[in-house]
C-alpha cells in the first residue's frame, strides 16, 4: 500500500483540509499520514473560531520521522498558516523528497480574485517558492494570477489560460494544473500543461452551488488516484466528476452552507468510480498523450 503525508491544517468541525484529505485518501486505498500546520475549532466560514498555529511542531515531527527512517510515496500540501510555514515546507521537501516520490502542492490562499484575509500581500511570493519544488501544482485562477503577477480576469480565452500555465511552469514545477476553468456557459473544468509541452483538459457541468472545501476534496481525490496508478488526466477527471457528485448531494442537505460539501455519503460512489478508471487505464495502457507520474 502506498503511503503519503499531507501538510495542512485541521478543522475540528467542518469539512476541509485534513478533515477531508484523511478520509478520502484512505478510502481510495492509500495510507494517509498527516502533519498538521494548525488546529482550528471550525473552518473559517463559521462566525467564531479558534486557531492554534503549529509551526513549532513541524521540525520536531520531521526530525522524529527521519530518525525512524519513515518514507512517503507522495507529499501533499494544502493550506499553510503563515509565510514562515512556507519556508518550513520547503525544508520538509528537501528532507523527504526522493527520486521516486511525488510532490503535489495545492497553493490554497485565494479565490474569486481575492487573497484570503489571513494572508498579506507578500504571501504569494513565499508560496511560489513552495510551488517551485513541486511535481504538480493545482492553483485556481486567482491563485495562479497571484503566483505569476498576471491580471485576474473573469472573462478570458484559451490564450489567457495558456499564458497562465506557461508562467506557472516558469516557477519551476514540472506540471501546472489550473482548476476552475470555463470556456463556455454551464461548463467548468481543469487544464494542465507540463514542461514537455503535453496538455490536457476536462470539463463537466458547472453546479450553481458553491461550498467550502471543494478544492481540498478535489486535490485529495486527484492524489489518491495518482497513488492508485492513474494517469494525471484520469485522476483529474475522476476528481471533477466526484466533486460534482458531492455538490449535488450537498445541495439538498440542511446546514450545508456551514458544514461544507457532504462527501461522506458519496464515498462508495468514489470507490466504484476509482475502480472503473483503473479498469479503463488498463484497457488503454498503451495510449499516448497523458502523463503518468513515475519519477
N, C-alpha and C positions, 0 to 999 in steps of 0.2 A: 504494500500500500504506500502511495506517495504521502509525504509529509510536507506541509507548507507552514509558514508562520506569517501572521498578519500583524502589522503595527498600525494601530489606530485606537480611537477612544472607545470606552464602554459607556453606553447609556443604559442605566439600570432599568428604566421603563421607557418604552418607545422603540420602534424597530428601525435601527440604523447602525452603521459602523460594525463593531464586533458582534453586537446583538443579532445582526443579520449574517455576517460572514461565517461565524462559527457553525450555526445550524445548517446553513445552505451548503457550505463546502463539505461538511461532514456527511450530509445526506447524499452527496454526489459520490461518496466512496473515497474521500481523501481526508487524511488526518490533518486537523487544523490546530496548530499551536497559536498562541496569542502573546503579544507583548503590548499591553495597554499603554497608551500615551497620556490618558486622562480618564477619570471616572466622573460621570455626570449623573445626577439623580434622575433626570429625564433628558430626552433630546431637547434641542433649543427652541422647538415650536411651542412648548409649554410656557405659560406666563412666568412661572417661577422655577428656577432650577439651581442646583449647586454644581460646582466643578472643582475637582481636585487634580491639579497638574501632577503628573507622574514622571517628569523629566529626570528626577534624581534616582529613578529605579531602572532606567533603560540600560545604562552602562553596567550596573551590578548584575542584572539578569543576563546580559550578553556575556559578561565575564564567567558566570556560572555555567552557561551553555558551552562556552569554549573549553572550560576545564573538563566537562563531561563529553567533549567531542561530538556534540549534537550537530547534525547537519540537516539541511532543508532542501527539498526539491524545487521550492519556489519561495520567494519573499514578496509579500503583497502589502503595500502601504496605502492608507486612506487619509482620513482627517488627522492632521497634526496640530498640536495645541499652540505652537509658537514657532517663530523663526529659529529659535535656538534648537528646537527639536529637529529642524531640517538638517542641521549640521550633525546631530546625533544619528539620524537615519543614514546619512552619507557614510558615517563611520561604521555603522552596522553593516551596510552593504560591503564596505571594504573588508570587513572581517568574515562575513558569511557567504559572500558570492563565490561560487565555484565555476569551473568550466562547464559543468553540466546542469546548473540550476537556472531558473528563470526569475527575473526581477520585473514585477508589474507594479506600476505607480498610477494610482488614481489621485490626481492633484486636487483633492476636494477643498476648494477655497472660495468658490464664487458661483453665481448663477444669475440669469436674467440681467446681465450687464453690470452686476454689482459684486464687489468683494464682500465676503461675509463680514459682519460687524466686528468680529473678534480680531481681525487682521488689519494691519496698517498697510500703507502703500508700498512699503519695502518688502512685504512678504512674498509676492510673486517671484522676485529675483532669487530669493532663497529656495523657493520651491523649484525653480528652474534648475538649480544645482542638483536636486534630488532626481529630477527627470533626466538629466544628462547621464546618469548612471544606470538607467533602466533599459531593459529589453523592449518593454511595451509601456507606453503611457496612454492614458484614457481620459483626456480632458473633455469637458463640454465646450461649446463655442466661446462662452465668456472666459473660462479658464485659459483656453488657447490664446485668446487675444491678450490677456494679462501676461501670459508667459512670453509672448513674442513681440508685444508692443503694437500689434495690428489694431486698427479701429474695430470696435464692436458694431456689428450690423444685425438687424433683424430681417432685412431683405437682402438677399445675396444670390450669386450664381455659382456655378461649378468652379469657375476660375478663382473666385474668392476662397472657396474651401480648399482648392488645390494649393494656393499660396500659403494658407494657414498650415496645412500639413507639411509643406516643404520647410517652413520656418520652424515648426516644431522639431522636425528631424535635425535641423541645424543646431539644436540644443545639444545633441549628442546621443539621443536614444536610437535604438535600432528600428523600431516601428512606432508610428504615431497613429492612434485611433481617435477619431473625432466623433463624439456622440451628440445626439440631439439635432441631427442634420435633416433639413427638409427642403426639397426642391419643388414639391407640389402640395397643394392643399389636401389635408387628410392623410398624409404620409409622413412618417418620421422614422429616422434610421441612423445608420452608422457608416462611416467611411474610414478606410485606413490606407496608409502609404508606408512602404518600408524603404530602407536605404538602398535596396537593389532595384527600386522602381516598381515593384509589384504593388497592385492596389486591389481594393475590394470594397463593395458597398452592399448594404442590405437594408431594405425599408419594409416597415409594417404599418398597420393602421395607427393613426395618431389619436390617442384617447384624450377626450376633453378634460378629464380629471387630472389633478396634479397632487402628488403625495410626497411627503418627506421620506427619504430612504431609498427611493427607486434607483438612484445612482449606485449606492452601496450594493443593492440587490443585483444590479446589472454586472458590476465589476466582479463580485463574488462568484456569480454564475459563470462568467467568462473564465475565470481562473480554474474553477472546478472542472470545466470542460477541457481546458488545456491539459490539466493534470491527468485526465482520463484518456488523453491521446488524441483529442480532436484537433483539427487544424484551427488556425485563428479565425478564419471566416466562418467555419461551422460553429465554433464556440460563441462568436458574436451573434450569429443568427439565432442560436438556441437561447441565449440570454435575452435578446429582444423579444422573442415570442413568449418567453416565460414572464417577463416583466408585464407585458400586455395582459397575459392571463391573470396575473395577480392584481393589476389595476382594476380589471373588470370585476373580479371577485370582491375587491375592496369597495367598489362604488355603491354596493348595496348594504355595507356594514355600518352600524351605528358608531359614532365617535371616530370614524376612520381618519378624519382630518387631524385628530390629535395623535393617535397612536401609530400613524403611518401605514404603509402598504401592507396588507394582510397576505403574507406569503405562506404561513404555516399550513393552512388547509390545502395549499396547492402543491406541497412537496411531493405527493405521489405522482402528480402530473409531471413535475420536473424530472423525476426518476425515469418515467416512461419516455419522455421526450429525449432525455440523455441517451438512453439505450437505442432509440431509433436513430439518433445522429451517429452513434458509434457504428451501428449496422450500415448506415449509408456511407460512412467513411470507408468501411471495409470493402463495400461494393465498388467504391471509386478510388481504390488505393493508388492507382497509377494516374490519377487526374493531374492536370498541370495548372499552375497559376495560383495556388493557395500556399500559405506559409504554415509549416508545421514546426513548432519550436523545439528542436533538439539541438542544443548548443554544442 
